[in-house]
Amino acid sequence: MRDDELNRRGFLERCACLALGGGALGLSGILDRVALAAPPAADYRALVCVFLFGGNDAFNLLAPIDGQDRADYDLSRPFLGVTAGELLPLTPTTAPPRGRYGLHPQLPTLHRLFGEGRLALVPNVGPLVEPVTRATWQARTAQLPPQLFSHNDQTQHWQTSRPDRPAATGWCGRAADALIDQGTVAQDIALNVSLQGTNVQQTGVRGQAYSVGATGVVRLRGVDGGGAANQRRRTAFDALLARRAESPLAREAARIQRRAIDAADRVATALDAQTALQTTFPETGVARQLQMVARLIGASGDLGLRRQVFFVGMGGYDTHGEQATRHPQLLGQLDAALGAFWNALVELNVHDRVTTFTGSDFGRTLTINGDGTDHGWGGHHLVLGGGVRGGDLYGTLPVLALNGPDDTRSGRLIPTTAVDQYAATLARWLGVTDASLPQVFPNLSRFQRADLGFMRP
Amino acid sequence: MRFDPDFSRARRRALSRALAGLAPSLAVGLAPGLLAAGCGGGGGGSGGAVAPVITASAAAHLLTQATFGPTPEELERVQLLGEAAWVDEQLALPATSHLEHLDAYGQGQDPASGLRVDTWWHMAMRAPDQLRQRVAFALSQLFVVSEVEITGAQATRGLANYYDVLARGAFGPYRRLLEDVTLSPVMGVYLSHVKNERADAARNVRPDENYAREVMQLFSIGLVELGFDGVPRRDGAGQTIPTYDQATVEGFAQVFTGWTYAGARSWSNAPRNLLEPMISFQQWHDTSEKRLLGGRVLPAGRTAEQDLADALDVLAQHPNTGPFVCRHLIQRLVTSNPGPDYMRRVVQAWEDDGRGQRGNLGAVVRAILLDPEARRAPDLQPAEWGKVREPLLRVSALWRAFGAQPVVGRYGYQNPERELAQAPLRAPSVFNFFRPNHRPPGELSDLGLDAPETQLATETTTTATTNRFYTLVHERWDGVPRSLGPDEVILSLAPLRPLAGDPEALVDRVGLLLLGGRRMPPDMRQTVLDLVRATPLTDDGTQRALEAIWIVVTSPEFAVQR
């Protein structure tokens, strides 16, 4: 092993300690802060990714009401589409070029927030290595993300924004690295927090996300508190975590357990110090996760955090079958969960400092397989927050005609906006400087605009 | 004692003769007196006709790879038979049925889904066909279906039956199992090829691509071309080579049309049947020409059965399928990072089972377990050898090691995913609980080591799992001073209590039963001994036994099998 690698590893290990260990704040420092119950910092900012696993059928989330786009939509998707009369009509600042658009009827809250200028829509986003046209697609001259239309590969591409190569880090992880390298933040708790287990999106060179369950932080049982037996167990338990195992797999197991224990007490203490949220959340998985995110944001002041990225997941979007019943239910749950989350952010008075956005494996085919849709490529996405220039669409609405200029075939649409552009706009708002952008999004310069303009400065 | 195939084979023959006249229970009954040596003993060959042919730790090593965990009884059986004879004995055992056991709970037509998980625990704990059940569990993570998206009428019985399909086919030809899986109505619902219709240009409808894509990506050939050693092949530019493209997916999607539930009177009158294989309706099958892999074209105008048979042949014969499936099974049973030599030897067994048959899963399993690399003693393995234990298998290993018994016959642990992030047939998606090439950032990525199971290991699940072990050990043992709930599983400490006055013997016994044949590292052993000795011996030995078990099952060493 080379010296610089050794140094890097040593550095990483120190960072891992810092990221979640006691770090700069001793126990007394935490207690002082709890007593103050500090609100989130005035310059606090957070991104919340809601990943729609399975590939959301975005062409039913946002669909044309009239004009040429509606005519194309009706031809491409003769049934299973949303009828023009059902759609909740939008009046964006910039009128779409080929007819009016509306949101799915199960999205009344998001429709209202769009009208209030809190929600922006970004059409036809997907992973790209470089801009692709139907001509370069058909001529096979375009450089394409490998394994197009595969769930885990396109999810990987979305989350890494590096479809051109197998990447071990994701854009949120690299954004966190950049914020630390730039000196924007000097946090001693992981900037990335996942409510949905491990994910590459939040993995950076400096480490991966801190994982929290929807019900909160899990503390170790049976080894703390009074009692000599507990003390003895804790001593032995700690000793076995501290010893250097011969197997690197066992060392990894020890590291995770150590991180978990060190972080749990601090985060749980901060959570316990918060007053309960008045906002009620629906009893769905995604809503419970967002509720915990709201509580963690509430505790960010006590934990001394100025930047955070949260990852929330919602499954079930792979609607190959029974789409007519399943997809509206999913959208209804999403609408209710995002609505409750918005209300909680308003209650905490952080709604201008938190931006929520969607990601998904891919959009789906415009065409139908009988009772569902199959894997596509580009899809529409939502950005919600007080820092969002809402009430408008950013990017290019695709032509919905089969064999049209945006179609590869069967209504698998070529993205007109790269994930890199969508994500870079969010990362810049979070505080990644233009100088750091190439480190976070190495392919960004291949696309026309680095910032789609949907975030206020 | 090192594994010596020739020696072992000779001993096995002698043993088989010796054991031939003994009923299994009698053979096991004889054993304790002969095998009291435990860890490190045995194998001397100076005993009588029925003497151990391998050490207890070698037996524990095999049982950790091939079962849901060593039990004292099974350890003795392996010691008596030797590894190869034990594996062969297991290969010959018929499948124990999950569905029959589930139905025996007597919960009527639609048993609660938790009883299926309860049944799974029962099989992990008690089924005699341990190897078959363990391989079925591995196959359930290859041919993934998930209760997460299969609910409603018959779902629980259908899923139990699906598991039986995997168990029955676990040692048979891959090609047959692939067909059974393809025509399983549970898979038909999960990947939506039940009632999949031929293309209808007038309505702009094309066949559902779900099963077509995943059967290639996840159940047979994978995304990129592989060498015999399972390593992706590369073209002149150093790029991996895709095995198929979207057009191939569309070709296979045409194949999987025209199938619906058994008992259907017509295409539109097909009530749900999640138990019997799907049947075809030719008029809904796409009869146009189909372009499959490697230039293979199925001509137009054939039946659903003909197209299916040929398409599955194409997948089963593909050069990728051997390395792809073999690597999956090796990763689930033995090690996360099989070297090229080990892979090649196992793939050789896939290519030809010795009788000219290809894809014989029993021969593959035998090759995986009896390979010299797999049988090399854990303490002699390279540091990176082995795997993180799957969370469910940690719990089963604890229970089996200490003769755990349910209070009234049910195991009660029906939603283990809440702590362990894993439960049988409840993966979050067809991509299973974890990906075969997952690498956590940090040391393992730097070393280039795959560690699939670590994808489940977050701060939350790790501590929740540790806490669950606190409950399963410290709060569930024979004689615990409180009234027991009906669904609790109780550890039997009886064999350990007499050892409490001899901490070294106690710790070594616990280590033998839990550490998969590894010698407990000296510094760890010292820590465990210190804890045991510091625990006052003021009771019948219970407390010391509990402390020893708890500290080992929560240790990083137990989290890994070597």
Boltz contact constraints between the chains, C-beta under 6 A:
constraints:
  - contact:
      token1: [A, 78]
      token2: [B, 204]
      max_distance: 6.0
  - contact:
      token1: [A, 147]
      token2: [B, 223]
      max_distance: 6.0
  - contact:
      token1: [A, 152]
      token2: [B, 431]
      max_distance: 6.0
  - contact:
      token1: [A, 168]
      token2: [B, 445]
      max_distance: 6.0
  - contact:
      token1: [A, 197]
      token2: [B, 458]
      max_distance: 6.0
  - contact:
      token1: [A, 198]
      token2: [B, 455]
      max_distance: 6.0
  - contact:
      token1: [A, 198]
      token2: [B, 458]
      max_distance: 6.0
  - contact:
      token1: [A, 203]
      token2: [B, 441]
      max_distance: 6.0
  - contact:
      token1: [A, 208]
      token2: [B, 441]
      max_distance: 6.0
  - contact:
      token1: [A, 211]
      token2: [B, 458]
      max_distance: 6.0
  - contact:
      token1: [A, 211]
      token2: [B, 459]
      max_distance: 6.0
  - contact:
      token1: [A, 211]
      token2: [B, 460]
      max_distance: 6.0
  - contact:
      token1: [A, 213]
      token2: [B, 460]
      max_distance: 6.0
  - contact:
      token1: [A, 218]
      token2: [B, 460]
      max_distance: 6.0
  - contact:
      token1: [A, 218]
      token2: [B, 463]
      max_distance: 6.0
  - contact:
      token1: [A, 218]
      token2: [B, 464]
      max_distance: 6.0
  - contact:
      token1: [A, 220]
      token2: [B, 463]
      max_distance: 6.0
  - contact:
      token1: [A, 221]
      token2: [B, 467]
      max_distance: 6.0
  - contact:
      token1: [A, 221]
      token2: [B, 470]
      max_distance: 6.0
  - contact:
      token1: [A, 222]
      token2: [B, 470]
      max_distance: 6.0
  - contact:
      token1: [A, 232]
      token2: [B, 531]
      max_distance: 6.0
  - contact:
      token1: [A, 232]
      token2: [B, 534]
      max_distance: 6.0
  - contact:
      token1: [A, 236]
      token2: [B, 527]
      max_distance: 6.0
  - contact:
      token1: [A, 236]
      token2: [B, 531]
      max_distance: 6.0
  - contact:
      token1: [A, 236]
      token2: [B, 551]
      max_distance: 6.0
  - contact:
      token1: [A, 239]
      token2: [B, 527]
      max_distance: 6.0
  - contact:
      token1: [A, 240]
      token2: [B, 527]
      max_distance: 6.0
  - contact:
      token1: [A, 240]
      token2: [B, 555]
      max_distance: 6.0
  - contact:
      token1: [A, 243]
      token2: [B, 523]
      max_distance: 6.0
  - contact:
      token1: [A, 245]
      token2: [B, 556]
      max_distance: 6.0
  - contact:
      token1: [A, 246]
      token2: [B, 383]
      max_distance: 6.0
  - contact:
      token1: [A, 247]
      token2: [B, 383]
      max_distance: 6.0
  - contact:
      token1: [A, 247]
      token2: [B, 560]
      max_distance: 6.0
  - contact:
      token1: [A, 248]
      token2: [B, 384]
      max_distance: 6.0
  - contact:
      token1: [A, 248]
      token2: [B, 443]
      max_distance: 6.0
  - contact:
      token1: [A, 248]
      token2: [B, 447]
      max_distance: 6.0
  - contact:
      token1: [A, 249]
      token2: [B, 388]
      max_distance: 6.0
  - contact:
      token1: [A, 249]
      token2: [B, 451]
      max_distance: 6.0
  - contact:
      token1: [A, 249]
      token2: [B, 560]
      max_distance: 6.0
  - contact:
      token1: [A, 250]
      token2: [B, 556]
      max_distance: 6.0
  - contact:
      token1: [A, 250]
      token2: [B, 557]
      max_distance: 6.0
  - contact:
      token1: [A, 250]
      token2: [B, 560]
      max_distance: 6.0
  - contact:
      token1: [A, 252]
      token2: [B, 444]
      max_distance: 6.0
  - contact:
      token1: [A, 252]
      token2: [B, 454]
      max_distance: 6.0
  - contact:
      token1: [A, 253]
      token2: [B, 556]
      max_distance: 6.0
  - contact:
      token1: [A, 253]
      token2: [B, 559]
      max_distance: 6.0
  - contact:
      token1: [A, 254]
      token2: [B, 556]
      max_distance: 6.0
  - contact:
      token1: [A, 256]
      token2: [B, 457]
      max_distance: 6.0
  - contact:
      token1: [A, 256]
      token2: [B, 462]
      max_distance: 6.0
  - contact:
      token1: [A, 257]
      token2: [B, 462]
      max_distance: 6.0
  - contact:
      token1: [A, 259]
      token2: [B, 459]
      max_distance: 6.0
  - contact:
      token1: [A, 260]
      token2: [B, 459]
      max_distance: 6.0
  - contact:
      token1: [A, 260]
      token2: [B, 462]
      max_distance: 6.0
  - contact:
      token1: [A, 260]
      token2: [B, 463]
      max_distance: 6.0
  - contact:
      token1: [A, 320]
      token2: [B, 192]
      max_distance: 6.0
  - contact:
      token1: [A, 320]
      token2: [B, 208]
      max_distance: 6.0
  - contact:
      token1: [A, 320]
      token2: [B, 210]
      max_distance: 6.0
  - contact:
      token1: [A, 321]
      token2: [B, 192]
      max_distance: 6.0
  - contact:
      token1: [A, 367]
      token2: [B, 204]
      max_distance: 6.0
  - contact:
      token1: [A, 367]
      token2: [B, 206]
      max_distance: 6.0
  - contact:
      token1: [A, 368]
      token2: [B, 205]
      max_distance: 6.0
  - contact:
      token1: [A, 369]
      token2: [B, 206]
      max_distance: 6.0
  - contact:
      token1: [A, 369]
      token2: [B, 208]
      max_distance: 6.0
  - contact:
      token1: [A, 370]
      token2: [B, 197]
      max_distance: 6.0
  - contact:
      token1: [A, 370]
      token2: [B, 205]
      max_distance: 6.0
  - contact:
      token1: [A, 374]
      token2: [B, 209]
      max_distance: 6.0
